[in-house]
Amino acid sequence: MELKKTADGSHTLFVPELNETYHSIHGAIQESQHVFIKNGLHYFNNKETISILEIGFGTGLNALLTLLATESSSQMVNYVSLEKFPLPNELVQQLNYPTQLKIKATQTALFNHLHSCKWNTNTPISENFNLLKIEDDLADFQTTTTFDLIYFDAFAPEKQAELWTAEIFLKIYDFLKPKGILVTYCAKGEVKRTIKSVGFQLETLPGPPGKREMIRAIKN
Ligand SMILES: C[S@@+](CC[C@H](N)C(=O)[O-])C[C@H]1O[C@@H](n2cnc3c(N)ncnc32)[C@H](O)[C@@H]1O
């Protein structure tokens, strides 16, 4: 795994075995902010409590941006994140998100806590942000908890086809509350058709810099 700078100056990780990066090379922070925060989290701005399921905790960037976006609000966030391959701490320590985002030392401490807290244990990170990181494979994961919002941030379908199947989308459709939504950076035709086929209502939205479109899918 190698650290790599993206076009907005923020880091991503490059996985040589997959020839794939964790984020868009056009800007990791910009992508995450656009896809998951602007078109995901902000959809629920007026909701008192929001429960989020993330597929792929990775660098913790989506969790950090969610925490920062809700920090000065009264919105309560219950954030569950699945990860099959947790990152080694030496790598996490090198990520430049705190400096790129120009956050305060107290906020950097929260980012570190997102990473250092125990797996498979619910942890209050701040007054209004609870985190439960689960070390598991999405293909095996089961839960009776339901969510308002899913951040679907797996590797691209060309690299990881087994996570973009109707079977997987049907399973996570059931994890959503009625009117819950799923957002993802991918907008391939085949993915759109698969997501639609399991019952989602599909919205195609403008993508982040360097990408034409993204998907927001609503549970009917
Ligand atoms: C595109 S990266 C995005 C990660 C993260 N959201 C971020 O911003 O850094 C995809 C993530 O999914 C994880 N992953 C891959 N296969 C998985 C699986 N079967 N179940 C759960 N997580 C998986 C990877 O290890 C990686 O952290």
The ligand as an SDF file (V2000), in Angstrom:
LIG
                    3D

 27 29  0  0  0  0  0  0  0  0999 V2000
  -12.5540    2.5780   -1.9290 C   0  0  0  0  0  0  0  0  0  0  0  0
  -11.8850    2.1500   -0.3400 S   0  0  0  0  0  0  0  0  0  0  0  0
  -12.7080    3.4130    0.6150 C   0  0  0  0  0  0  0  0  0  0  0  0
  -12.4330    3.3780    2.0680 C   0  0  0  0  0  0  0  0  0  0  0  0
  -12.8960    4.5280    2.9530 C   0  0  0  0  0  0  0  0  0  0  0  0
  -14.2960    4.8230    2.8600 N   0  0  0  0  0  0  0  0  0  0  0  0
  -12.0200    5.7310    2.8130 C   0  0  0  0  0  0  0  0  0  0  0  0
  -12.5340    6.8290    2.5210 O   0  0  0  0  0  0  0  0  0  0  0  0
  -10.8080    5.6150    3.0040 O   0  0  0  0  0  0  0  0  0  0  0  0
  -12.7720    0.6020   -0.0530 C   0  0  0  0  0  0  0  0  0  0  0  0
  -12.6640    0.0330    1.3440 C   0  0  0  0  0  0  0  0  0  0  0  0
  -13.4700   -1.1640    1.4380 O   0  0  0  0  0  0  0  0  0  0  0  0
  -12.7570   -2.1520    2.1460 C   0  0  0  0  0  0  0  0  0  0  0  0
  -13.2530   -3.4800    1.7370 N   0  0  0  0  0  0  0  0  0  0  0  0
  -12.8690   -4.1910    0.6540 C   0  0  0  0  0  0  0  0  0  0  0  0
  -13.5640   -5.3520    0.5770 N   0  0  0  0  0  0  0  0  0  0  0  0
  -14.4240   -5.3610    1.6310 C   0  0  0  0  0  0  0  0  0  0  0  0
  -15.4040   -6.3000    2.0620 C   0  0  0  0  0  0  0  0  0  0  0  0
  -15.6230   -7.4280    1.3970 N   0  0  0  0  0  0  0  0  0  0  0  0
  -16.0920   -6.0200    3.1760 N   0  0  0  0  0  0  0  0  0  0  0  0
  -15.8530   -4.8540    3.8640 C   0  0  0  0  0  0  0  0  0  0  0  0
  -14.9380   -3.9290    3.4770 N   0  0  0  0  0  0  0  0  0  0  0  0
  -14.2220   -4.1760    2.3730 C   0  0  0  0  0  0  0  0  0  0  0  0
  -11.3200   -1.8940    1.7450 C   0  0  0  0  0  0  0  0  0  0  0  0
  -10.3930   -2.4960    2.6230 O   0  0  0  0  0  0  0  0  0  0  0  0
  -11.2610   -0.3820    1.7450 C   0  0  0  0  0  0  0  0  0  0  0  0
  -10.9810    0.1250    3.0170 O   0  0  0  0  0  0  0  0  0  0  0  0
  1  2  1  0
  2  3  1  0
  2 10  1  0
  3  4  1  0
  4  5  1  0
  5  6  1  0
  5  7  1  0
  7  8  2  0
  7  9  1  0
 10 11  1  0
 11 12  1  0
 11 26  1  0
 12 13  1  0
 13 14  1  0
 13 24  1  0
 14 15  1  0
 14 23  1  0
 15 16  2  0
 16 17  1  0
 17 18  1  0
 17 23  2  0
 18 19  1  0
 18 20  2  0
 20 21  1  0
 21 22  2  0
 22 23  1  0
 24 25  1  0
 24 26  1  0
 26 27  1  0
M  CHG  2   2   1   9  -1
M  END
$$$$
